Amino acid sequence: MNTDEQARELMVKNRLHEEHLQESMLNRSSQEVEQTANHTEEEKARELMAQERQNEEQIQESMLNRSSQEVGLSQ
């Protein structure tokens, strides 16, 4: 194998290595974006659940107050 062939082979190996590195970085970036999106969705779901729980508690409290008032009025 002459010097030109060795140089070409080395260039091909380097190019393949660079492509592999770029692909790995792209995959890692995609995973990070997906994880961030999932985390954001989970956080929104938690916030909505907390709001819903607060609304239910307010409704129950209102119903209890109304019932107490009605019982107090009927006595």
Contact map, one row per residue, 1 for C-alpha under 8 A:
111011000000000000000000000000000000000000000000000000000000000000000000000
111111000000000000000000000000000000000000000000000000000000000000000000000
111111100000000000000000000000000000000000000000000000000000000000000000000
011111110000000000000000000000000000000000000000000000000000000000000000000
111111111000000000000000000000000000000000000000000000000000000000000000000
111111111100000000000000000000000000000000000000000000000000000000000000000
001111111110000000000000000000000000000000000000000000000000000000000000000
000111111111000000000000000000000000000000000000000000000000000000000000000
000011111111100000000000000000000000000000000000000000000000000000000000000
000001111111110000000000000000000000000000000000000000000000000000000000000
000000111111111000000000000000000000000000000000000000000000000000000000000
000000011111111100000000000000000000000000000000000000000000000000000000000
000000001111111110000000000000000000000000000000000000000000000000000000000
000000000111111111000000000000000000000000000000000000000000000000000000000
000000000011111111100000000000000000000000000000000000000000000000000000000
000000000001111111110000000000000000000000000000000000000000000000000000000
000000000000111111111000000000000000000000000000000000000000000000000000000
000000000000011111111100000000000000000000000000000000000000000000000000000
000000000000001111111110000000000000000000000000000000000000000000000000000
000000000000000111111111000000000000000000000000000000000000000000000000000
000000000000000011111111100000000000000000000000000000000000000000000000000
000000000000000001111111110000000000000000000000000000000000000000000000000
000000000000000000111111111000000000000000000000000000000000000000000000000
000000000000000000011111111100000000000000000000000000000000000000000000000
000000000000000000001111111110000000000000000000000000000000000000000000000
000000000000000000000111111111000000000000000000000000000000000000000000000
000000000000000000000011111111100000000000000000000000000000000000000000000
000000000000000000000001111111110000000000000000000000000000000000000000000
000000000000000000000000111111111000000000000000000000000000000000000000000
000000000000000000000000011111111100000000000000000000000000000000000000000
000000000000000000000000001111111110000000000000000000000000000000000000000
000000000000000000000000000111111111000000000000000000000000000000000000000
000000000000000000000000000011111111100000000000000000000000000000000000000
000000000000000000000000000001111111110000000000000000000000000000000000000
000000000000000000000000000000111111111000000000000000000000000000000000000
000000000000000000000000000000011111111100000000000000000000000000000000000
000000000000000000000000000000001111111110000000000000000000000000000000000
000000000000000000000000000000000111111111000000000000000000000000000000000
000000000000000000000000000000000011111111100000000000000000000000000000000
000000000000000000000000000000000001111111110000000000000000000000000000000
000000000000000000000000000000000000111111111000000000000000000000000000000
000000000000000000000000000000000000011111111100000000000000000000000000000
000000000000000000000000000000000000001111111110000000000000000000000000000
000000000000000000000000000000000000000111111111000000000000000000000000000
000000000000000000000000000000000000000011111111100000000000000000000000000
000000000000000000000000000000000000000001111111110000000000000000000000000
000000000000000000000000000000000000000000111111111000000000000000000000000
000000000000000000000000000000000000000000011111111100000000000000000000000
000000000000000000000000000000000000000000001111111110000000000000000000000
000000000000000000000000000000000000000000000111111111000000000000000000000
000000000000000000000000000000000000000000000011111111100000000000000000000
000000000000000000000000000000000000000000000001111111110000000000000000000
000000000000000000000000000000000000000000000000111111111000000000000000000
000000000000000000000000000000000000000000000000011111111100000000000000000
000000000000000000000000000000000000000000000000001111111110000000000000000
000000000000000000000000000000000000000000000000000111111111000000000000000
000000000000000000000000000000000000000000000000000011111111100000000000000
000000000000000000000000000000000000000000000000000001111111110000000000000
000000000000000000000000000000000000000000000000000000111111111000000000000
000000000000000000000000000000000000000000000000000000011111111100000000000
000000000000000000000000000000000000000000000000000000001111111110000000000
000000000000000000000000000000000000000000000000000000000111111111000000000
000000000000000000000000000000000000000000000000000000000011111111100000000
000000000000000000000000000000000000000000000000000000000001111111110000000
000000000000000000000000000000000000000000000000000000000000111111111000000
000000000000000000000000000000000000000000000000000000000000011111111100000
000000000000000000000000000000000000000000000000000000000000001111111110000
000000000000000000000000000000000000000000000000000000000000000111111111000
000000000000000000000000000000000000000000000000000000000000000011111111100
000000000000000000000000000000000000000000000000000000000000000001111111110
000000000000000000000000000000000000000000000000000000000000000000111111111
000000000000000000000000000000000000000000000000000000000000000000011111111
000000000000000000000000000000000000000000000000000000000000000000001111111
000000000000000000000000000000000000000000000000000000000000000000000111111
000000000000000000000000000000000000000000000000000000000000000000000011111
